Amino acid sequence: EKVTNVYETKYYIGLSAYKNGQWQWVDQTPYEKTAIFWKPGEPNLLFAEKCAAI
């Protein structure tokens, strides 16, 4: 069995969770929850995921 794409290339976009469920940009601006760039169903591990990448 051939394993392909074991390591995905991802790019950090400057958004991270500094507290459980509270996201902010690198300049400490709070994440605006009305923004609609999440894929439907994401973040799916709200308290386990700590950064946003594309």
C-alpha beads as a LAMMPS data file, in Angstrom:
LAMMPS data file: protein, C-alpha beads

54 atoms
53 bonds

1 atom types
1 bond types

-500.0 500.0 xlo xhi
-500.0 500.0 ylo yhi
-500.0 500.0 zlo zhi

Masses

1 110.0

Atoms # bond

1 1 1 0.000 0.000 0.000
2 1 1 1.416 3.337 -1.032
3 1 1 1.070 6.149 1.487
4 1 1 0.654 9.536 -0.133
5 1 1 0.385 13.026 1.248
6 1 1 1.376 12.016 4.782
7 1 1 2.295 15.597 5.585
8 1 1 -0.166 18.219 4.467
9 1 1 1.093 21.727 3.827
10 1 1 -0.824 24.159 6.008
11 1 1 -0.416 27.883 6.514
12 1 1 -1.139 29.602 9.824
13 1 1 -3.467 32.562 9.246
14 1 1 -2.860 34.392 12.523
15 1 1 -5.900 33.162 14.436
16 1 1 -5.568 31.167 17.629
17 1 1 -7.479 30.232 20.762
18 1 1 -5.884 31.944 23.731
19 1 1 -8.547 30.568 26.106
20 1 1 -10.979 27.703 25.655
21 1 1 -13.332 28.696 22.871
22 1 1 -12.116 32.318 22.773
23 1 1 -10.261 33.058 19.553
24 1 1 -8.149 36.099 18.696
25 1 1 -5.900 37.374 15.918
26 1 1 -2.134 37.819 16.401
27 1 1 -2.669 41.545 17.095
28 1 1 -4.985 40.479 19.973
29 1 1 -8.152 41.604 18.174
30 1 1 -10.986 39.279 19.212
31 1 1 -12.308 36.957 16.528
32 1 1 -15.596 38.300 15.152
33 1 1 -17.995 35.380 15.424
34 1 1 -20.070 36.659 12.528
35 1 1 -17.189 35.981 10.119
36 1 1 -18.098 33.130 7.807
37 1 1 -14.877 31.522 6.683
38 1 1 -15.124 28.288 8.645
39 1 1 -15.922 25.133 6.738
40 1 1 -19.391 23.896 7.803
41 1 1 -19.049 21.903 11.035
42 1 1 -15.766 23.566 12.046
43 1 1 -14.201 24.031 14.460
44 1 1 -15.387 20.559 15.375
45 1 1 -13.193 20.149 18.455
46 1 1 -13.866 23.599 19.860
47 1 1 -11.814 23.264 23.053
48 1 1 -9.056 21.068 21.575
49 1 1 -8.220 23.095 18.464
50 1 1 -5.890 25.996 19.181
51 1 1 -5.027 27.602 15.835
52 1 1 -6.483 28.198 12.385
53 1 1 -4.680 27.128 9.224
54 1 1 -5.468 26.835 5.553

Bonds

1 1 1 2
2 1 2 3
3 1 3 4
4 1 4 5
5 1 5 6
6 1 6 7
7 1 7 8
8 1 8 9
9 1 9 10
10 1 10 11
11 1 11 12
12 1 12 13
13 1 13 14
14 1 14 15
15 1 15 16
16 1 16 17
17 1 17 18
18 1 18 19
19 1 19 20
20 1 20 21
21 1 21 22
22 1 22 23
23 1 23 24
24 1 24 25
25 1 25 26
26 1 26 27
27 1 27 28
28 1 28 29
29 1 29 30
30 1 30 31
31 1 31 32
32 1 32 33
33 1 33 34
34 1 34 35
35 1 35 36
36 1 36 37
37 1 37 38
38 1 38 39
39 1 39 40
40 1 40 41
41 1 41 42
42 1 42 43
43 1 43 44
44 1 44 45
45 1 45 46
46 1 46 47
47 1 47 48
48 1 48 49
49 1 49 50
50 1 50 51
51 1 51 52
52 1 52 53
53 1 53 54
